Amino acid sequence: MYFQRRILLIDDEPRLTAMVRQALEATGRYVIKEENRSLRALHAARHFQPDLILLDVMMPELDGRAVAQQLQADPALQDVPIVFVSSLAANGEIGSLGFLGGYSFIAKPFQLSDLVNYVEEMLSDEAAPASERGLNLDTRTRQGFA
């Protein structure tokens, strides 16, 4: 069965999120939501139920680290992979990204084709997306389980 994966883009640069959205939607494999205000990121993620979050590190209001902490503290979102997007990595300031822990990151600036390839690798498994997960049925016992 074919599922369109859901990706949430959180970045304070609307032109960038629009370009990324267009590139990812052009593949036909993704449904994209853009959020340009970090203070609304948690609400957007709860409502959209993404399979992957691309999150800018440096934003006004809340930085990427604070947003990631909020997302990870939410039981409904804690298993959603987060990929940080940062110009710090490209500028050789990778040490300042030490807080990223086990998170993946993509350096700005990037080629849109490289980003699309990276996202495709991240979401390449055949499992149903988070928005399609939930109640499963054991056909033998006809009991539902999460």
C-alpha positions as CSV (number, residue, x, y, z in Angstrom):
1,M,0.0,0.0,0.0
2,Y,1.3,3.5,-0.8
3,F,1.2,6.2,1.8
4,Q,2.1,9.9,1.5
5,R,4.5,10.8,4.3
6,R,3.8,13.9,6.3
7,I,6.7,16.4,6.8
8,L,6.5,19.4,9.1
9,L,8.9,22.2,8.1
10,I,9.7,24.6,11.0
11,D,11.8,27.6,9.9
12,D,11.5,31.3,10.3
13,E,12.3,31.9,6.6
14,P,9.0,31.6,4.6
15,R,10.8,31.7,1.3
16,L,13.0,28.7,2.3
17,T,10.1,26.7,3.6
18,A,8.1,27.4,0.4
19,M,11.0,26.2,-1.8
20,V,11.5,23.0,0.3
21,R,7.8,22.4,0.3
22,Q,7.6,22.7,-3.5
23,A,10.6,20.4,-4.0
24,L,9.3,17.7,-1.7
25,E,5.7,17.9,-2.9
26,A,7.0,17.6,-6.5
27,T,7.9,14.0,-5.8
28,G,4.3,13.1,-5.1
29,R,5.4,11.2,-2.0
30,Y,5.0,13.8,0.7
31,V,2.3,16.1,2.3
32,I,4.0,19.2,3.7
33,K,3.1,21.7,6.3
34,E,5.1,24.8,6.9
35,E,5.3,26.6,10.2
36,N,7.3,29.9,10.3
37,R,6.9,30.7,14.0
38,S,8.6,28.6,16.5
39,L,6.0,29.4,19.2
40,R,3.4,27.7,17.1
41,A,5.5,24.6,16.2
42,L,4.2,22.3,18.9
43,H,0.6,23.1,18.1
44,A,1.3,22.5,14.4
45,A,3.0,19.2,15.1
46,R,0.1,18.0,17.3
47,H,-2.4,18.9,14.7
48,F,-0.5,17.7,11.6
49,Q,1.0,14.4,13.1
50,P,4.1,14.4,10.9
51,D,6.3,11.5,10.1
52,L,9.4,13.7,10.0
53,I,10.2,17.2,11.2
54,L,12.8,19.5,9.6
55,L,13.6,22.1,12.3
56,D,15.8,25.2,12.0
57,V,18.2,25.7,14.8
58,M,18.4,29.5,14.9
59,M,15.0,31.1,15.1
60,P,13.5,34.1,17.0
61,E,11.1,33.4,19.9
62,L,12.3,29.9,20.6
63,D,15.4,28.3,19.1
64,G,15.4,24.8,17.6
65,R,16.6,23.2,20.8
66,A,13.7,24.5,22.8
67,V,11.2,23.4,20.2
68,A,12.8,20.0,20.0
69,Q,12.5,19.6,23.8
70,Q,8.8,20.5,23.6
71,L,8.2,18.0,20.8
72,Q,10.1,15.3,22.6
73,A,8.1,15.9,25.8
74,D,4.8,15.3,24.0
75,P,3.9,11.5,24.1
76,A,2.2,11.8,20.8
77,L,5.3,13.3,19.1
78,Q,8.2,11.8,21.0
79,D,8.9,9.1,18.4
80,V,8.8,11.5,15.4
81,P,12.3,11.9,13.9
82,I,13.7,15.5,14.0
83,V,16.3,16.7,11.5
84,F,17.9,20.0,12.4
85,V,18.7,22.4,9.7
86,S,21.5,24.8,10.4
87,S,23.9,27.3,8.8
88,L,26.2,26.7,11.8
89,A,27.3,23.4,10.4
90,A,28.3,25.0,7.1
91,N,30.2,27.7,8.9
92,G,32.4,25.3,10.8
93,E,30.6,26.0,14.1
94,I,29.5,22.4,14.5
95,G,30.8,22.4,18.1
96,S,28.0,24.8,19.0
97,L,25.5,22.1,17.9
98,G,26.6,19.8,20.7
99,F,23.1,19.9,22.1
100,L,21.9,18.0,19.1
101,G,22.8,14.7,20.7
102,G,21.6,11.9,18.4
103,Y,19.6,14.1,16.1
104,S,20.5,14.3,12.4
105,F,21.3,17.6,10.8
106,I,21.5,19.2,7.4
107,A,23.8,22.1,6.7
108,K,22.5,25.3,5.2
109,P,22.9,26.2,2.4
110,F,21.9,23.0,0.7
111,Q,20.9,21.8,-2.7
112,L,17.2,21.0,-2.8
113,S,17.9,17.7,-4.6
114,D,20.3,16.7,-1.8
115,L,17.6,17.5,0.8
116,V,15.0,15.5,-1.1
117,N,17.4,12.6,-1.3
118,Y,18.1,12.8,2.4
119,V,14.4,12.9,3.3
120,E,13.8,9.9,1.1
121,E,16.5,8.0,2.9
122,M,15.1,9.0,6.3
123,L,11.6,7.8,5.3
124,S,12.5,4.9,3.0
125,D,11.1,2.1,5.2
126,E,7.8,0.6,4.2
127,A,6.1,1.2,7.5
128,A,2.9,3.2,7.6
129,P,3.4,6.8,8.4
130,A,2.5,8.1,11.9
131,S,-0.7,9.6,10.7
132,E,-1.8,6.0,9.6
133,R,-0.6,4.3,12.7
134,G,-2.7,3.6,15.7
135,L,-5.2,0.8,16.3
136,N,-4.2,-2.5,14.7
137,L,-6.4,-5.6,14.6
138,D,-5.3,-9.1,15.4
139,T,-7.3,-11.0,12.8
140,R,-7.0,-14.3,14.7
141,T,-8.4,-12.9,18.0
142,R,-10.2,-9.8,16.5
143,Q,-8.7,-7.7,19.3
144,G,-7.3,-4.3,18.8
145,F,-3.9,-3.2,20.0
146,A,-1.8,-0.1,19.7
